[in-house]
Amino acid sequence: MASRASPARRLTRTFAAVNIGSFRISAMIMGETENGELQVLGSGHRASAGIKRGYVTDMQAASHAIRDAVERAEKSAGTPVRGVWIACAGAGLASHVAAVDIEIGGRRIEDEDVEQLLIHARDMIQPDGRTVLHAQPAHYTLDGAHGVANPRGLHAERLGVDIHVMLADGAPVRNLTEAVQNAHLEVEGVVAAPIAAGHACLTIEERELGVALVEIGADVTNVAVFAGGMLLGLRAVPMGSADITDAIASSFGIRRSQAERLKCVAGSAVASPADHRELIPVNGPGDASEGVPAGPMARGADDKNRIVRAELVGVVTQHLALLTGEIGKALKEMGFSGTRAGQVVLTGGGAELAGMADFVQGALGMPVRLGRPPQLPGMPEAHHAPGFATLAGLCLYAAEDPVDIRAVGAGRGGVYRGFARETGWTTLATRLMRAVREYF
């Protein structure tokens, strides 16, 4: 599926992103106009393949699916792309904050002092054999006082900085980047999925005051806590919306495809008195006419293979109770509970289930809202939804390209970029060789 938007003004930059999920692989191409406005040029998505719980499980299948999604976006945008930004949702993501300071001696802080501080902070990073995805200054401190956005021109005895470091297991990240490279694309950067989704769904004020972002994917639910303008804690719950689909399929003895349709069309996280009187057909309305083999009779169905909606809702809510229980445990472990709790923002494809925000709010006892990406010019209405938040957030992150302390004094390099990137004729030759190996 693809969508297209024609650029109205001359573009100064374009960038592309791919969100490689377990249920869907989606791509988006975004441009920045000469007056700094962002607009979506094209997008496309397709069913996922070769990905499970955020990890590559079949390199060839994953690369083919990535290439297909990007080609759909390229066709809708009317422009090819060479490199893409990608999100990492699995790979054992871990987040921590490192505080570093240096002596200033009461004098005026200059650019050189800030650079020296960031270089000192860079040398303090201890990944312990893991891959550093991000190492970004969140805010500065003057003599221990927090919340300084720009210390240049101020006076202090000591200048400090809080660095947000995002770590991941190296092998899964390399598998992810290789799957993209095998699709004849360069990897511009790997961004932790919660960081990307936060760029799309959270306001600056929410990130400052404190907020929890819960991204419900097909196989993994990432629970992240932001405060002070940075991501302070992260937990991955190995459960997602696909587990609800499996529970429906198992409970009624039907196929996954039937269970997915039931969940999307008639499923709900909130029960209604009318549910006991409503019968839901297990097979789709066009299955027979389109030559789709009739599925098995659902357990407890009537002679027309219809089930009572209340039974479907019961299965959904039973599994959601397990998921929200794990989300609540993760939030408590990160200190986001009791008087320290606040707004919870739900995003990801799993958040699109009817009544999800109300259910989670009742289960957690915290205010909950759905997180959607901003409605940018050219963005299809269907993509202004929680399921596309990470994809849009990747593009917004690419446009912002935040400072990374590993790039200080060494040119641009804001996020993990894997192996040495090819340029010019080297890139062309490499991509041609990959194409020859794949198709001949």
TORVO-602560 format. One record per residue (C-alpha): residue in three letters; y, x, z. Coordinates in steps of 0.25 Angstrom, whole numbers, plus 5000, padded with zeros to 4 digits. Layout:
N
ALAYXZ;...
end
This chain:
440
MET500050005000;ALA501450064996;SER502850014997;ARG504150074990;ALA505650084992;SER506550134982;PRO507650234988;ALA509050184987;ARG509750314989;ARG509550464986;LEU508550524995;THR508750665001;ARG507350675008;THR505950605007;PHE504850615016;ALA503450555017;ALA502550525029;VAL501050485030;ASN500450415042;ILE498950445042;GLY498350335051;SER496950295053;PHE497250155047;ARG498250185037;ILE498950295030;SER500350275026;ALA501450355019;MET502950335018;ILE503950415010;MET505350405015;GLY506750455010;GLU508050495016;THR509250455008;GLU510550545007;ASN511150465018;GLY510050495028;GLU509350355027;LEU507850345026;GLN507050255017;VAL505650235014;LEU505350264999;GLY503850224999;SER502650205008;GLY501150175007;HIS499950165015;ARG498450145014;ALA497150135023;SER496850265031;ALA495650355028;GLY495150475034;ILE495950455047;LYS495350415061;ARG496250405074;GLY497250495068;TYR496250605063;VAL495850645049;THR494350605048;ASP494150615033;MET495150715026;GLN494850675012;ALA495050525015;ALA496250545023;SER496950635012;HIS496650525002;ALA497250415010;ILE498450505013;ARG498650534999;ASP498550384995;ALA499550335005;VAL500550445001;GLU500350404986;ARG500650264989;ALA501950304996;GLU502350394985;LYS502150284975;SER502950184983;ALA504050284985;GLY504050334970;THR504050484975;PRO502950584979;VAL502950664992;ARG502350804995;GLY502350805010;VAL502150695021;TRP502350685036;ILE501150635043;ALA500850585057;CYS499850625067;ALA499250525076;GLY498050585081;ALA497750735083;GLY497850725098;LEU499350715098;ALA499950765111;SER501450765115;HIS502150845126;VAL503650895129;ALA503951035132;ALA505251075139;VAL505951205136;ASP507251265140;ILE508051395138;GLU509251465146;ILE510651435140;GLY511551485151;GLY512551385151;ARG513151415137;ARG513251325125;ILE511951285118;GLU511951335104;ASP510951305092;GLU510351445095;ASP509951395109;VAL509351265104;GLU508551345094;GLN508051455105;LEU507651335114;LEU506851275103;ILE506151405099;HIS505851425114;ALA505251285114;ARG504451315102;ASP503851435108;MET503451355120;ILE502551255113;GLN501051265117;PRO500251185108;ASP498951235114;GLY498251245100;ARG498751105095;THR499651075084;VAL501151045087;LEU501650935079;HIS503050925085;ALA503851015094;GLN505250945095;PRO506450955104;ALA506550815111;HIS507850845119;TYR508550965125;THR508950985140;LEU510151055146;ASP509851115160;GLY508751015161;ALA509550895157;HIS508750815146;GLY509150735135;VAL510050825127;ALA509950805112;ASN510750925107;PRO511051035117;ARG511951115107;GLY513351135112;LEU513051105126;HIS512951205138;ALA511751225147;GLU511051325156;ARG509651285150;LEU509351215137;GLY507951145136;VAL507251055126;ASP506050965127;ILE505050985116;HIS504150875111;VAL502850935107;MET501750855099;LEU500450915098;ALA499150885090;ASP497750935088;GLY497851035076;ALA496550995068;PRO496850845066;VAL498350875062;ARG497850975052;ASN496850875046;LEU497950775045;THR498850875038;GLU497750915029;ALA497450775025;VAL498850755020;GLN498850895013;ASN497550855006;ALA498350735001;HIS499250834994;LEU500350815003;GLU501150915012;VAL501250885027;GLU502750885031;GLY502450865045;VAL501450805055;VAL502150705065;ALA501450645078;ALA501250495075;PRO501950455088;ILE503150535084;ALA503250475070;ALA503050335076;GLY504150355086;HIS505150395076;ALA504850265069;CYS504750165081;LEU505550225092;THR507050225094;ILE507750345100;GLU508050275112;GLU506650235115;ARG506150375113;GLU507250425123;LEU506950315134;GLY505450315133;VAL504550235124;ALA503050225121;LEU502550225107;VAL501150165104;GLU500650185090;ILE499450105088;GLY498650165076;ALA497350125070;ASP496550225078;VAL497550295088;THR498650235097;ASN499650345100;VAL500450315113;ALA501750395114;VAL502850405124;PHE504250445120;ALA505450475130;GLY506650565130;GLY506550565115;MET505250625113;LEU503750585114;LEU503250625128;GLY501850575128;LEU500750535118;ARG499350475120;ALA498350435109;VAL497450315111;PRO496250325102;MET496350175099;GLY497050095089;SER497149965080;ALA495850005072;ASP495149995085;ILE495549845086;THR495049825072;ASP493749885076;ALA493649795088;ILE493849675080;ALA492849725070;SER491849745081;SER492049615089;PHE491949525076;GLY490949615069;ILE491749625056;ARG492249735047;ARG493449825051;SER494249775039;GLN494049625044;ALA494449665058;GLU495749735053;ARG496149615045;LEU495849525057;LYS496649615066;CYS497849625057;VAL497849475052;ALA497449405065;GLY497449505076;SER498449495088;ALA498649565101;VAL499149435107;ALA498249315109;SER498649175105;PRO498149035110;ALA497949005095;ASP496949125093;HIS495749045098;ARG495948935087;GLU496249025076;LEU495149075066;ILE495349205059;PRO494549235046;VAL493849375047;ASN493849395032;GLY495149405024;PRO495649295016;GLY495449365003;ASP494149435006;ALA493249344998;SER494149334986;GLU494449484985;GLY492949514985;VAL492949574999;PRO491549565005;ALA491549465017;GLY491549525030;PRO490549495041;MET490649365049;ALA491449405062;ARG490749385075;GLY491149245081;ALA491749205067;ASP491549065062;ASP490849025049;LYS492149065041;ASN492149205048;ARG493349175056;ILE493549215070;VAL494449165082;ARG495749235082;ALA495749245097;GLU494449325096;LEU495149425087;VAL496349435096;GLY495449455108;VAL494749575102;VAL496149635098;THR496749615112;GLN495549675119;HIS495649805111;LEU497149805112;ALA496949805127;LEU496149935126;LEU497249995118;THR498449955126;GLY497650005138;GLU497550145132;ILE499050135128;GLY499450105142;LYS498550215148;ALA499250315138;LEU500650265142;LYS500350285157;GLU499850425155;MET501150455148;GLY501950395159;PHE502450275151;SER502150165161;GLY502750095173;THR504250115175;ARG504150225164;ALA503650135153;GLY504450075142;GLN504450025128;VAL503150035121;VAL503250045105;LEU501950005097;THR501750055083;GLY500650095074;GLY499849995065;GLY499149945078;ALA500449895083;GLU500549795072;LEU499449695078;ALA500049565081;GLY500549555096;MET500249705098;ALA501649735105;ASP501449615115;PHE500049655118;VAL500449795121;GLN501649755129;GLY500749665138;ALA499749765140;LEU500649885143;GLY501749805151;MET502849875143;PRO503849835132;VAL503149855118;ARG503749845104;LEU503249875090;GLY503750005084;ARG504049995069;PRO504750095060;PRO506150075056;GLN506349985043;LEU506850095034;PRO507350065020;GLY506150055010;MET505150035021;PRO504149925018;GLU504149805028;ALA502649835031;HIS503049975035;HIS504049925046;ALA502849915055;PRO502149985067;GLY501050035058;PHE502050115049;ALA502850175061;THR502250315061;LEU502350325045;ALA503850285046;GLY504050375058;LEU503450495050;CYS504550475040;LEU505650465050;TYR505150585057;ALA505150665044;ALA506550615041;GLU507050665055;ASP506150795055;PRO506450825070;VAL506650965075;ASP505351045079;ILE505551165087;ARG504451235079;ALA505451235067;VAL506651295075;GLY507051425068;ALA505951405057;GLY506451295048;ARG505951155047;GLY504651115053;GLY504850995062;VAL503350955064;TYR501951005062;ARG501751035047;GLY500351095048;PHE500051205038;ALA501051285030;ARG501651185020;GLU501551215005;THR502751214996;GLY503051214982;TRP501951264972;THR501051284984;THR501151144987;LEU500951094973;ALA499751184971;THR499051144984;ARG499250994981;LEU498651014967;MET497451094972;ARG497150984982;ALA497250874971;VAL496350954963;ARG495350964974;GLU495450814977;TYR495350754964;PHE494550854955;
end
